[in-house]
Amino acid sequence: MALYTQPGVSVETWVEMTHTVPMHFEACALNDNATLHFGQSSEYVLTLGRDNLRQLLDLATQAIAELDSAVVREEADDDPARAAGPQRATLPG
């Protein structure tokens, strides 16, 4: 997703986290959304509505299944999954 777009210019960003990043959430029933906080001092914050939270959960579940199957393939095939590169999935919406 572009942070800034003008004709011929697009500024984009991404966030990478290690497994040790603290996380917590705040749920707001009034607005039917939740705010996910990542990092010791909430360095990265993501606010999502209920439907987008479900999409994120579905996408994360697919990613975990792919990682799990890659481990099984890796053990069985002497690491061909790494040669195939990263796998990507997109949910409709």
Backbone hydrogen bonds in HBPLUS format (Angstrom, degrees):
<---DONOR---> <-ACCEPTOR-->    atom                        ^
c    i                          cat <-CA-CA->   ^        H-A-AA   ^      H-
h    n   atom  resd res      DA  || num        DHA   H-A  angle D-A-AA Bond
n    s   type  num  typ     dist DA aas  dist angle  dist       angle   num
A0003-LEU N   A0011-VAL O   2.69 MM   8  5.56 156.1  1.75 161.3 170.0     1
A0011-VAL N   A0004-TYR O   2.90 MM   7  5.15 161.9  1.93 151.9 157.4     2
A0006-GLN N   A0009-VAL O   2.93 MM   3  5.10 164.2  1.96 147.3 150.8     3
A0009-VAL N   A0006-GLN O   2.82 MM   3  5.10 172.2  1.83 136.9 138.0     4
A0039-GLY N   A0022-PRO O   2.82 MM  17  5.13 155.4  1.89 159.5 159.7     5
A0024-HIS N   A0037-HIS O   3.04 MM  13  5.28 151.3  2.12 140.9 147.5     6
A0037-HIS N   A0024-HIS O   2.73 MM  13  5.28 174.1  1.73 171.6 169.4     7
A0026-GLU N   A0035-THR O   2.86 MM   9  5.15 144.1  1.99 140.9 152.4     8
A0035-THR N   A0026-GLU O   2.75 MM   9  5.15 163.0  1.78 154.2 159.2     9
A0028-CYS N   A0033-ASN O   2.82 MM   5  5.46 172.5  1.83 168.3 165.7    10
A0032-ASP N   A0028-CYS O   2.85 MM   4  5.79 112.7  2.31 138.2 157.0    11
A0033-ASN N   A0028-CYS O   3.18 MM   5  5.46 156.2  2.24 142.9 146.9    12
A0050-ARG N   A0032-ASP O   3.22 MM  18  6.12 138.5  2.40 160.6 151.5    13
A0034-ALA N   A0048-LEU O   2.87 MM  14  5.60 157.4  1.92 158.7 164.1    14
A0048-LEU N   A0034-ALA O   2.91 MM  14  5.60 162.0  1.95 164.8 165.7    15
A0036-LEU N   A0046-LEU O   2.72 MM  10  5.13 169.1  1.73 156.4 154.3    16
A0046-LEU N   A0036-LEU O   2.93 MM  10  5.13 160.0  1.97 148.3 154.7    17
A0038-PHE N   A0044-TYR O   2.87 MM   6  5.17 154.7  1.93 164.0 168.5    18
A0044-TYR N   A0038-PHE O   3.15 MM   6  5.17 167.9  2.17 152.4 152.0    19
A0042-SER N   A0039-GLY O   3.22 MM   3  4.84 164.2  2.25 108.3 105.5    20
A0053-LEU N   A0049-GLY O   2.87 MM   4  6.12 149.3  1.97 155.5 165.6    21
A0054-ARG N   A0050-ARG O   3.03 MM   4  6.36 153.4  2.11 148.6 155.2    22
A0055-GLN N   A0051-ASP O   3.01 MM   4  6.36 155.1  2.08 145.4 152.4    23
A0056-LEU N   A0052-ASN O   2.87 MM   4  6.08 157.9  1.92 146.6 152.5    24
A0057-LEU N   A0053-LEU O   2.91 MM   4  6.15 158.2  1.96 148.3 154.2    25
A0058-ASP N   A0054-ARG O   2.89 MM   4  6.16 161.3  1.93 151.8 156.6    26
A0059-LEU N   A0055-GLN O   2.87 MM   4  6.08 163.3  1.90 152.4 157.1    27
A0060-ALA N   A0056-LEU O   2.84 MM   4  5.99 160.4  1.87 150.2 156.0    28
A0061-THR N   A0057-LEU O   2.89 MM   4  6.03 153.9  1.95 147.3 154.6    29
A0062-GLN N   A0058-ASP O   3.00 MM   4  6.28 155.2  2.07 147.1 153.3    30
A0063-ALA N   A0059-LEU O   2.95 MM   4  6.21 155.6  2.01 146.9 153.9    31
A0064-ILE N   A0060-ALA O   2.90 MM   4  6.15 159.3  1.94 151.1 156.0    32
A0065-ALA N   A0061-THR O   3.02 MM   4  6.22 159.9  2.06 146.4 151.9    33
A0066-GLU N   A0062-GLN O   2.94 MM   4  6.20 153.8  2.01 147.4 154.6    34
A0067-LEU N   A0063-ALA O   2.90 MM   4  6.18 160.5  1.94 151.2 156.5    35
A0068-ASP N   A0064-ILE O   2.84 MM   4  6.05 160.8  1.87 152.5 158.0    36
A0069-SER N   A0065-ALA O   2.90 MM   4  6.11 157.2  1.95 146.0 152.2    37
A0070-ALA N   A0066-GLU O   2.87 MM   4  6.05 145.5  1.99 144.7 154.7    38
A0071-VAL N   A0067-LEU O   3.06 MM   4  6.33 147.6  2.16 145.6 153.3    39
A0072-VAL N   A0068-ASP O   3.18 MM   4  6.52 156.9  2.24 145.4 151.0    40
A0073-ARG N   A0069-SER O   2.88 MM   4  6.13 162.2  1.91 148.4 153.4    41
A0074-GLU N   A0070-ALA O   2.78 MM   4  5.86 155.2  1.84 143.7 151.4    42
A0075-GLU N   A0071-VAL O   2.97 MM   4  6.19 157.2  2.02 147.8 152.8    43
A0076-ALA N   A0072-VAL O   3.01 MM   4  6.21 148.4  2.11 143.9 153.0    44
A0077-ASP N   A0073-ARG O   2.66 MM   4  5.63 154.9  1.72 158.1 164.0    45
A0079-ASP N   A0074-GLU O   3.18 MM   5  4.09 154.6  2.25 113.1 119.8    46
A0083-ALA N   A0080-PRO O   3.16 MM   3  5.24 123.7  2.50  96.6 110.5    47
A0084-ALA N   A0081-ALA O   3.19 MM   3  5.24 134.5  2.40  96.2 108.2    48
A0085-GLY N   A0082-ARG O   3.30 MM   3  5.52 150.4  2.39 102.3 110.2    49
